[in-house]
């Protein structure tokens, strides 16, 4: 049994506590995340998913309910200790680049946490190698592509050797290639280190890679389960304003046209495999 | 035009001047500015000019590059030189063409002032040309360190400086984008009377300000998440290394001052 790294218990948060008519951004939400899991939090705009990210690292505190991270209840006292164990990557690659060069940016969190200089040099190299950006040590941010900047941001988070990495829409501003780069980096990291990852996204292709999905709608948890389980309720997802992955959508449309497809396919390759083998069976 | 300007530009390189500690370079420039005023005759100004050219030689920056890059400064230089020549009326008359009379003292003053100006511009340009902005910031932060005692927010100032430097290209890009967007909507910035052009800048500035504030907010969040709590208890990734060459440069400066002092009249 793995240890629980993050748990939310009956958390409610509203941006306008004095105004009753405003729907809380997050309402009575509970979930737990175990060490080593890859969780995707999905939902359309305004579903409360970014608010959850802010609640998880203490940028916001819930109006009611309890947030527990790394086994400690989130409070003003434990805040910095908890933050030093989790990394976070945001949406806009430019607006989270603090340092003047790649290596300065990666070192920023280390400097803040008082890591000695010799140790810093080692860790900066190590984390840049993990995201394959070690050749860009001295580059300035405006010479990097969006995907590269996001990888540097991941390296900056990794330098602290966190137990948990939160990606808050980290791929949504990237071009398809940049998105692939970032997703590939996360996959490799997970394989190499078993890092716990929470990715907040409205891209279901990205979410399909996760171990578990939590689908948010209007501040509530709508669905929870493995990608296969969640995607099975296809029409419900579409009602929530989410786009199914291409392969799933294709399957639905083909079935509608009377093509008999057996499995639920998460990726294009799987679907293609079934299609061409089924034709040869006929 | 802007590409050719070398004010505040950094040219990466590997000369001895490039490798000097930024603190030494900043101190050097400040002391040098004071020392320049010790010179007061042909010999001392000559020594000063020679010394400056020696520094330029050490920095491995081509003199031609320096001269073409500082063209606007030379216009100013020639202007002040001419002012001195025509308006100083002391000493013997050297030349008189019609109503224009050039006096000996005028020529002397003109040349001296030009040399002084040239030397100052060269040395300060060498500082910015051979030191990356981030190193200059580091240097200033450590040099101002003692002022922390009198509650000067040294760390914050340095961080502000480095973040501003970091965001200059980002905001330049943004300005370009907004400009194109406004042009696509029919706004005309590059022609018309000055008053109209100034008016046309407003729709450029407002979106730029809005986005800059948004960026600032995002950046603040990102910094907080990465554990930024102000200067206290922070360690530094960039280490400054005061070596022999830095001490030597200071000694050289002391030597120069002594020589100038000896030969001045």
Interface residues (C-beta under 8 A of the other chain):
Chain A: X57 X59 X80 X83 X84 X88 X90 X92 X94 X95 X96 X97 X98 X99 X100 X101 X103 X104 X107 X108 X109 X110 X111 X112 X113 X114 X115 X116 X117 X120 X121 X124 X140 X141 X142 X156 X157 X160
Chain B: X132 X133 X134 X162 X163 X165 X166 X169 X170 X173 X214 X215 X218 X219 X221 X222 X223 X224 X225 X226 X227 X228 X229 X233 X234 X235 X236 X237 X238 X239
